[in-house]
Amino acid sequence: MYCSKCGNKVTEDALFCSACGEKVIRIAAKNDESNAREDEKFEEIKANKTSEEEVIVESQSEDLSTEEPNQDEVLAEAYVGSKYPYYKEKWVKMDETGSGGAGNIAAFFLGVFWLGYRKMYRELLFIALAFLLIDFLLVYVINYQYSTESFIDPVDSVIGLAASILMAIFGNKLYKSHVDRKIEKIKKEDSNFDETIKIAKRKGGNRWLGVLIALGVFLAYSFLTSYIAPSNLDAIYAVQGGAFYDYPEKTVEEAFDDFFLEGEWEYISQNTPYDVVLFRGLAPSKDGLDELDVEVKFILDPDNKSFELTEVIIEGKSYTSDEDINEFLEIVYE
């Protein structure tokens, strides 16, 4: 016996259906044909019920698969712009590996200009200040002597290369932190989500003007470096570019380059009222068979913008008299 409403099987003595609560209507004994029809109806109800359940499950699965991204992800895409798929892939790899880097070729080759292009002005300023601090420590703490032989000092080259490598390794992580921070700030500006997206697009993306801003920041850095932490090269250049009264046709640098086989210039000290510049080089002997170690010491008066050759040391022997120094200059300038 079956319920006339839901098709659930009920006992012969039941007053109500145990499944839906419908009152059981009893009918006198049915013939075999009637029972068969009742069985078919029951099976049809069960089939329809199963189909409905399958449709519901399938619909729920589709809802899960088409779940929309959260608001932060939408804002991140709006802020980053067209390159969002590239950076998202890098950030996902970072999260999966638990590492701080995922490689950024643009950051390696462009360095601080990539920061400006991506509007990361705060990070750009921090790096410029770090470079300024390094220069200060090199000059005043380590007393490093910058090279006069090349346009870019070797130590500066190493520092620049190290900075580029670090930018390549941690650039994506740095950018993600920047994007997350900016999104949190943008979300506080407007409660309307559509307006928030517009703000994110306006404030994010990339900007070629940022490259010019980066250039301006490092021009300012170069100026501060020369003003606050002078590289001592000014004193060396003053001697190199100067000339002796008796030999005005050549600068000191030109004469020394012509005479000495090799040499180097060094700034010694500024603990006295005068700057001391030292030249070390190899000079040919009179017979031309030997090479002599020579040191030439200059004292520079920055106030009067003049210098004086005060000592010549040849193979460890010092010469300081005017007669010896004049004879040395005659050999050099002949």
C-alpha positions as CSV (number, residue, x, y, z in Angstrom):
1,M,0.0,0.0,0.0
2,Y,1.3,3.4,-1.0
3,C,0.7,7.1,-0.1
4,S,-1.4,8.8,-2.7
5,K,0.6,12.1,-2.3
6,C,4.3,11.2,-2.1
7,G,4.2,7.5,-3.1
8,N,5.9,6.3,0.1
9,K,5.0,2.8,1.1
10,V,2.8,2.6,4.2
11,T,1.6,-0.3,6.3
12,E,-1.9,-1.6,6.1
13,D,-2.8,-0.3,9.5
14,A,-1.2,3.2,9.2
15,L,-3.5,6.2,9.6
16,F,-1.0,8.8,8.2
17,C,2.0,8.6,5.8
18,S,5.3,8.5,7.8
19,A,7.0,10.5,5.0
20,C,4.7,13.5,4.3
21,G,2.0,13.1,6.9
22,E,-0.9,12.7,4.4
23,K,-4.0,10.9,5.7
24,V,-4.1,7.4,4.4
25,I,-7.2,6.6,2.3
26,R,-8.2,3.0,2.4
27,I,-9.8,1.4,-0.6
28,A,-11.3,-2.0,-0.7
29,A,-9.3,-4.8,-2.1
30,K,-7.9,-4.1,-5.5
31,N,-7.5,-6.4,-8.3
32,D,-4.1,-7.2,-9.8
33,E,-4.3,-4.7,-12.5
34,S,-5.0,-1.9,-10.1
35,N,-2.0,-2.9,-8.0
36,A,0.2,-2.9,-11.0
37,R,-0.8,0.7,-11.9
38,E,-0.2,1.7,-8.3
39,D,3.3,0.2,-8.5
40,E,4.0,2.0,-11.7
41,K,2.9,5.3,-10.2
42,F,5.2,4.8,-7.2
43,E,8.2,4.1,-9.5
44,E,7.4,7.2,-11.5
45,I,7.3,9.4,-8.4
46,K,10.6,8.0,-7.2
47,A,12.2,8.6,-10.6
48,N,11.0,12.2,-10.7
49,K,12.3,12.8,-7.2
50,T,15.7,11.4,-8.1
51,S,15.9,13.6,-11.2
52,E,15.1,16.7,-9.2
53,E,17.8,15.9,-6.7
54,E,20.4,15.4,-9.5
55,V,19.4,18.8,-11.0
56,I,19.9,20.5,-7.7
57,V,23.3,18.9,-7.1
58,E,24.4,19.9,-10.7
59,S,23.2,23.4,-10.2
60,Q,25.1,23.7,-6.9
61,S,28.3,22.4,-8.6
62,E,27.9,25.0,-11.4
63,D,27.5,27.8,-8.7
64,L,30.7,26.6,-7.0
65,S,32.7,26.5,-10.3
66,T,31.5,30.0,-11.4
67,E,32.2,31.6,-8.0
68,E,33.3,35.2,-8.5
69,P,36.7,36.4,-7.2
70,N,36.7,38.3,-4.0
71,Q,36.8,42.1,-3.9
72,D,40.5,42.3,-3.1
73,E,41.4,40.3,-6.2
74,V,39.2,42.5,-8.3
75,L,40.8,45.6,-6.9
76,A,44.3,44.1,-7.4
77,E,43.5,43.5,-11.0
78,A,42.2,47.0,-11.5
79,Y,45.3,48.5,-9.7
80,V,47.9,46.4,-11.6
81,G,46.3,46.7,-15.0
82,S,47.0,44.6,-18.1
83,K,50.0,42.9,-16.5
84,Y,47.9,41.4,-13.7
85,P,47.9,37.8,-15.0
86,Y,51.7,37.9,-15.1
87,Y,52.1,39.2,-11.6
88,K,49.3,37.0,-10.2
89,E,51.1,33.9,-11.6
90,K,54.3,35.1,-9.9
91,W,52.5,35.8,-6.6
92,V,50.8,32.3,-6.6
93,K,54.2,30.7,-7.1
94,M,55.6,32.7,-4.2
95,D,52.8,31.5,-1.9
96,E,53.1,27.9,-3.1
97,T,56.9,27.7,-2.5
98,G,56.9,29.9,0.6
99,S,59.9,31.8,-0.9
100,G,60.4,35.6,-1.1
101,G,61.3,35.7,-4.7
102,A,59.9,34.7,-8.1
103,G,62.2,36.4,-10.6
104,N,61.6,39.7,-12.4
105,I,63.7,40.4,-15.5
106,A,62.4,44.0,-15.9
107,A,63.4,44.9,-12.3
108,F,66.9,43.5,-12.9
109,F,67.6,45.5,-16.1
110,L,65.7,48.7,-15.2
111,G,66.4,48.7,-11.5
112,V,65.1,51.9,-9.8
113,F,63.5,53.0,-13.0
114,W,61.2,50.0,-12.8
115,L,60.1,51.2,-9.4
116,G,59.2,54.6,-10.9
117,Y,57.4,52.9,-13.8
118,R,55.2,51.0,-11.3
119,K,54.6,54.1,-9.1
120,M,56.5,52.6,-6.2
121,Y,57.8,56.0,-5.1
122,R,58.2,55.2,-1.4
123,E,60.4,52.2,-2.2
124,L,62.4,54.3,-4.7
125,L,63.1,56.9,-2.0
126,F,64.2,54.3,0.5
127,I,66.7,52.8,-1.9
128,A,68.1,56.3,-2.7
129,L,68.6,56.9,1.0
130,A,70.3,53.5,1.4
131,F,72.7,54.4,-1.4
132,L,73.4,57.7,0.2
133,L,74.1,56.0,3.5
134,I,76.5,53.5,1.9
135,D,78.4,56.3,0.2
136,F,78.7,58.1,3.6
137,L,80.1,55.0,5.3
138,L,82.6,54.4,2.5
139,V,84.0,57.9,2.6
140,Y,83.9,58.8,6.3
141,V,84.1,55.4,8.1
142,I,86.1,53.2,5.7
143,N,87.9,56.1,4.1
144,Y,87.5,54.5,0.7
145,Q,89.3,56.2,-2.2
146,Y,87.2,56.4,-5.3
147,S,89.0,55.5,-8.5
148,T,90.0,58.2,-11.0
149,E,90.8,55.7,-13.7
150,S,87.2,54.8,-14.8
151,F,84.0,56.7,-15.2
152,I,82.2,54.3,-12.8
153,D,84.0,53.3,-9.6
154,P,84.5,49.5,-9.2
155,V,82.9,49.5,-5.8
156,D,79.9,51.5,-7.1
157,S,79.7,48.9,-9.9
158,V,79.5,46.0,-7.5
159,I,76.9,47.8,-5.3
160,G,74.8,48.6,-8.4
161,L,75.0,44.9,-9.6
162,A,74.1,43.6,-6.1
163,A,71.1,46.0,-6.0
164,S,69.9,44.8,-9.5
165,I,70.2,41.2,-8.4
166,L,68.2,41.8,-5.2
167,M,65.6,43.7,-7.3
168,A,65.3,40.8,-9.6
169,I,64.8,38.3,-6.8
170,F,62.5,40.3,-4.5
171,G,60.9,42.7,-7.0
172,N,57.7,40.8,-7.2
173,K,57.3,40.5,-3.5
174,L,58.0,44.2,-3.1
175,Y,55.4,45.0,-5.7
176,K,52.8,42.7,-4.0
177,S,53.4,44.4,-0.7
178,H,52.9,47.7,-2.4
179,V,49.7,46.6,-4.1
180,D,48.2,45.2,-0.9
181,R,49.0,48.4,1.0
182,K,47.5,50.6,-1.7
183,I,44.3,48.5,-1.9
184,E,43.7,48.7,1.8
185,K,44.1,52.5,1.6
186,I,41.8,52.8,-1.4
187,K,39.1,50.7,0.2
188,K,38.9,53.3,3.0
189,E,38.3,56.2,0.5
190,D,34.9,55.1,-0.8
191,S,32.3,52.6,0.4
192,N,30.9,52.2,-3.2
193,F,32.7,49.2,-4.7
194,D,32.3,50.5,-8.3
195,E,33.8,53.8,-7.3
196,T,36.6,52.0,-5.5
197,I,37.5,50.1,-8.7
198,K,37.7,53.4,-10.6
199,I,40.0,54.8,-7.9
200,A,42.2,51.7,-8.1
201,K,42.5,52.0,-11.9
202,R,43.4,55.7,-11.6
203,K,46.0,55.3,-8.9
204,G,47.5,52.1,-10.1
205,G,48.9,50.8,-13.4
206,N,52.1,52.1,-14.8
207,R,53.4,55.6,-15.6
208,W,56.3,56.7,-17.9
209,L,56.4,59.9,-15.9
210,G,57.5,57.7,-13.0
211,V,60.7,56.9,-14.9
212,L,61.5,60.6,-15.0
213,I,60.7,60.9,-11.3
214,A,63.1,58.1,-10.6
215,L,65.8,59.9,-12.7
216,G,65.1,63.1,-10.7
217,V,65.5,61.2,-7.4
218,F,68.9,59.9,-8.4
219,L,70.1,63.2,-9.7
220,A,69.2,64.6,-6.3
221,Y,71.0,61.7,-4.7
222,S,74.1,62.4,-6.8
223,F,74.0,66.1,-5.8
224,L,73.7,65.2,-2.1
225,T,76.5,62.7,-2.4
226,S,78.9,65.3,-3.7
227,Y,77.7,67.9,-1.2
228,I,77.4,66.0,2.0
229,A,79.9,63.2,1.4
230,P,82.5,64.5,-1.0
231,S,84.4,61.7,-2.7
232,N,87.8,63.3,-2.4
233,L,88.1,63.3,-6.1
234,D,87.9,67.1,-6.2
235,A,91.3,67.4,-4.6
236,I,92.8,64.9,-7.0
237,Y,91.3,66.6,-10.0
238,A,92.6,70.0,-8.9
239,V,96.1,68.7,-8.9
240,Q,95.7,66.7,-12.1
241,G,94.2,69.6,-14.0
242,G,96.7,72.1,-12.6
243,A,100.1,73.2,-14.1
244,F,103.4,74.4,-12.7
245,Y,104.4,78.0,-13.3
246,D,107.6,76.9,-15.1
247,Y,105.7,74.4,-17.3
248,P,102.4,75.9,-18.2
249,E,102.1,74.1,-21.5
250,K,101.1,70.8,-19.9
251,T,98.9,69.9,-17.0
252,V,100.3,67.7,-14.3
253,E,98.2,64.7,-15.4
254,E,99.4,65.0,-19.0
255,A,103.1,65.3,-18.0
256,F,102.8,62.4,-15.6
257,D,101.0,60.2,-18.2
258,D,103.7,60.8,-20.7
259,F,106.6,60.1,-18.3
260,F,105.5,57.4,-16.0
261,L,105.0,53.8,-17.2
262,E,101.9,53.4,-15.0
263,G,100.6,55.2,-11.9
264,E,97.7,55.9,-9.6
265,W,96.4,58.9,-7.7
266,E,95.3,58.8,-4.0
267,Y,93.8,61.3,-1.6
268,I,95.6,61.0,1.7
269,S,94.1,63.1,4.4
270,Q,92.1,66.2,5.2
271,N,92.9,66.3,8.9
272,T,95.2,69.3,8.3
273,P,94.4,72.7,6.8
274,Y,95.7,71.3,3.5
275,D,94.6,68.4,1.4
276,V,97.3,65.9,0.6
277,V,97.3,64.1,-2.8
278,L,99.8,61.3,-3.5
279,F,100.9,59.9,-6.9
280,R,102.5,56.5,-7.1
281,G,104.0,55.2,-10.3
282,L,106.8,53.4,-12.1
283,A,109.4,55.6,-13.8
284,P,112.2,54.5,-16.2
285,S,115.8,54.8,-15.0
286,K,118.2,57.1,-16.7
287,D,119.7,54.2,-18.7
288,G,116.2,52.9,-19.5
289,L,117.0,49.4,-18.2
290,D,115.2,49.5,-14.9
291,E,111.9,50.7,-13.5
292,L,111.9,52.8,-10.4
293,D,109.2,53.1,-7.7
294,V,108.3,56.8,-7.4
295,E,105.9,58.6,-5.0
296,V,105.1,62.3,-5.5
297,K,103.4,64.2,-2.7
298,F,101.3,67.3,-3.4
299,I,99.8,69.7,-0.8
300,L,96.6,71.5,-1.9
301,D,95.3,74.7,-0.5
302,P,91.6,74.7,-1.4
303,D,91.1,78.3,-0.3
304,N,93.7,79.6,-2.7
305,K,93.0,76.9,-5.2
306,S,96.8,76.2,-5.5
307,F,99.0,73.3,-4.8
308,E,102.7,72.6,-4.2
309,L,104.9,69.6,-4.8
310,T,106.5,69.0,-1.4
311,E,108.2,65.6,-1.6
312,V,109.5,63.0,-4.1
313,I,110.3,59.5,-2.9
314,I,112.4,57.3,-5.3
315,E,113.0,53.7,-4.3
316,G,112.3,54.6,-0.7
317,K,114.6,57.7,-0.6
318,S,113.0,61.0,0.1
319,Y,113.8,64.3,-1.7
320,T,112.3,67.5,-0.3
321,S,114.7,70.3,-1.2
322,D,113.8,72.8,-3.9
323,E,116.9,71.8,-5.9
324,D,115.9,68.1,-5.9
325,I,112.3,68.8,-6.8
326,N,113.2,71.2,-9.6
327,E,115.6,68.6,-11.0
328,F,112.8,66.0,-10.9
329,L,110.4,68.2,-12.7
330,E,113.0,68.9,-15.4
331,I,113.3,65.2,-16.1
332,V,109.6,64.7,-16.2
333,Y,108.9,67.7,-18.5
334,E,111.8,67.3,-20.8
